[in-house]
């Protein structure tokens, strides 16, 4: 299972991560950066009155599950 993590900072220098399940593969940095900047500008992602303020990172994260039973 692969997810796309969009990582932002808040005005308090805390990290806020938004996870997207089943993302499109091989999205360019420019596309992701533009989307993240739009998310910041829209000001809809708030956690206890702490908005996302700056881009910190974006990454694909893969997890492999191997059943035992």
Residue pairs with C-beta under 8 A, 6 or more apart in sequence:
1 21
1 62
1 63
1 65
2 22
2 23
2 25
2 60
2 61
2 62
2 63
3 19
3 20
3 21
3 22
3 23
3 60
3 61
4 19
4 20
4 23
4 27
4 32
4 58
4 59
4 60
4 61
5 17
5 18
5 19
5 20
5 57
5 58
5 59
5 60
5 61
6 17
6 18
6 19
6 20
6 32
6 35
6 36
6 39
6 58
7 15
7 16
7 17
7 55
7 56
7 57
7 58
7 59
8 15
8 16
8 17
8 18
8 36
8 39
8 40
8 45
8 52
8 53
8 54
8 55
8 56
9 15
9 16
9 52
9 53
9 54
9 56
10 16
10 47
10 50
10 51
10 52
10 53
11 50
11 51
11 53
12 50
14 50
15 56
16 45
16 47
16 50
16 52
18 39
18 45
23 60
29 58
32 58
33 55
33 58
36 55
36 58
37 55
39 45
39 52
40 51
40 52
40 53
40 54
40 55
43 51
45 51
45 52
46 52
